[in-house]
Amino acid sequence: MKKDTAKRARAEKDLEDQAPGQAPDQCRQIAESGSVTTRVGGHTIHCLTIIGQIEGHYILPSQNKTTKYEHVIPQIVAVEEDPQIDGLLVLLNTVGGDVEAGLALAELVAGMKKPTVSLVLGGGHSIGVPLAVAAKRSFIAESASMTIHPVRMNGLVLGIPQTLEYFQRMQDRITNFVVQNSHISRERFTTLAMNTQELVMDVGTVLDGPDAVEEGLIDSLGSLSDAMDCLTGMIGQEKKKRNRPAQPRKRAK
């Protein structure tokens, strides 16, 4: 416990030294959760980062850079329920990870009423694909890439028909979610996932930024400023819609 406290204190001190203009609360928020809530153009935006490997029901080795889904779920709920927060920006740089944990986070983001925008930086691989398309609007950096491949499992696997059926049902869940939240067809997504010609040691397809947009997986190429401009625009439209006076009902003649 003392080690964790000292480590957190050092992280906060490092952040304060690097960003002296930021409030101590912001520095603490970044150090503890890798997220920050900030004001942009009169709007309050929560920035959520999903990096490294998504950790689910099993704890990964300490040397792995991970995003713990039990830490992210409460953040997403808090953003949706907090009346002071206007929108959510999700920054993705992930190699994938636990399938069910990733799907749980993607479903939460997709189910939000508030404006949401995602931005893939570096890479959004494996279960990072559903996370990228879950937002109402998605961007990818031109130099970033995404990998689409079927569900795999390492470790002990029982070689019975039910195991193959379980894999197929899990793959169907991922495919259905991606197709419903992007502009790619089911047939094309399946073809890219089952490609055996591109990856030397694996099955699947790597798409760079322009290809991901061309395939309809991601909405637009863009940088952080593009994603922020889009999000603030969506928030502005949402506020106008909320503040629009109700039209008087016409009386029946």
HUHUKA-V677248 format. One record per residue. N is the residue number from 1. RES is the residue in three letters. NEAR is the number of other C-alpha atoms within 12 Angstrom. Layout:
n res near
N RES NEAR
N RES NEAR
//
This chain:
n res near
1 MET 7
2 LYS 8
3 LYS 9
4 ASP 12
5 THR 13
6 ALA 12
7 LYS 15
8 ARG 21
9 ALA 20
10 ARG 18
11 ALA 23
12 GLU 28
13 LYS 22
14 ASP 18
15 LEU 25
16 GLU 22
17 ASP 15
18 GLN 12
19 ALA 16
20 PRO 14
21 GLY 12
22 GLN 21
23 ALA 18
24 PRO 21
25 ASP 20
26 GLN 26
27 CYS 30
28 ARG 25
29 GLN 27
30 ILE 28
31 ALA 24
32 GLU 25
33 SER 31
34 GLY 31
35 SER 30
36 VAL 30
37 THR 33
38 THR 27
39 ARG 20
40 VAL 24
41 GLY 15
42 GLY 16
43 HIS 27
44 THR 27
45 ILE 35
46 HIS 40
47 CYS 37
48 LEU 37
49 THR 38
50 ILE 45
51 ILE 36
52 GLY 30
53 GLN 35
54 ILE 41
55 GLU 34
56 GLY 26
57 HIS 16
58 TYR 17
59 ILE 19
60 LEU 18
61 PRO 10
62 SER 9
63 GLN 9
64 ASN 17
65 LYS 21
66 THR 30
67 THR 35
68 LYS 32
69 TYR 32
70 GLU 22
71 HIS 24
72 VAL 33
73 ILE 26
74 PRO 20
75 GLN 32
76 ILE 36
77 VAL 24
78 ALA 24
79 VAL 33
80 GLU 26
81 GLU 17
82 ASP 20
83 PRO 15
84 GLN 19
85 ILE 30
86 ASP 37
87 GLY 48
88 LEU 51
89 LEU 47
90 VAL 49
91 LEU 38
92 LEU 44
93 ASN 36
94 THR 38
95 VAL 33
96 GLY 37
97 GLY 37
98 ASP 33
99 VAL 34
100 GLU 26
101 ALA 30
102 GLY 41
103 LEU 36
104 ALA 32
105 LEU 40
106 ALA 38
107 GLU 28
108 LEU 29
109 VAL 39
110 ALA 33
111 GLY 20
112 MET 24
113 LYS 23
114 LYS 38
115 PRO 38
116 THR 44
117 VAL 47
118 SER 48
119 LEU 51
120 VAL 49
121 LEU 35
122 GLY 27
123 GLY 37
124 GLY 47
125 HIS 40
126 SER 39
127 ILE 47
128 GLY 47
129 VAL 49
130 PRO 46
131 LEU 54
132 ALA 51
133 VAL 47
134 ALA 42
135 ALA 42
136 LYS 34
137 ARG 40
138 SER 46
139 PHE 49
140 ILE 44
141 ALA 35
142 GLU 25
143 SER 21
144 ALA 30
145 SER 36
146 MET 45
147 THR 38
148 ILE 42
149 HIS 32
150 PRO 32
151 VAL 32
152 ARG 26
153 MET 17
154 ASN 8
155 GLY 6
156 LEU 7
157 VAL 14
158 LEU 14
159 GLY 11
160 ILE 10
161 PRO 11
162 GLN 12
163 THR 17
164 LEU 17
165 GLU 15
166 TYR 19
167 PHE 22
168 GLN 19
169 ARG 16
170 MET 23
171 GLN 31
172 ASP 22
173 ARG 26
174 ILE 38
175 THR 35
176 ASN 25
177 PHE 33
178 VAL 37
179 VAL 26
180 GLN 24
181 ASN 31
182 SER 33
183 HIS 25
184 ILE 27
185 SER 20
186 ARG 25
187 GLU 17
188 ARG 21
189 PHE 35
190 THR 27
191 THR 21
192 LEU 30
193 ALA 33
194 MET 24
195 ASN 22
196 THR 19
197 GLN 15
198 GLU 18
199 LEU 18
200 VAL 11
201 MET 11
202 ASP 19
203 VAL 23
204 GLY 27
205 THR 31
206 VAL 31
207 LEU 35
208 ASP 28
209 GLY 33
210 PRO 24
211 ASP 26
212 ALA 39
213 VAL 28
214 GLU 19
215 GLU 28
216 GLY 28
217 LEU 44
218 ILE 43
219 ASP 34
220 SER 31
221 LEU 31
222 GLY 28
223 SER 25
224 LEU 25
225 SER 18
226 ASP 23
227 ALA 36
228 MET 35
229 ASP 23
230 CYS 31
231 LEU 37
232 THR 32
233 GLY 24
234 MET 27
235 ILE 31
236 GLY 23
237 GLN 19
238 GLU 20
239 LYS 19
240 LYS 12
241 LYS 12
242 ARG 12
243 ASN 10
244 ARG 10
245 PRO 9
246 ALA 8
247 GLN 6
248 PRO 6
249 ARG 6
250 LYS 6
251 ARG 5
252 ALA 4
253 LYS 3
//
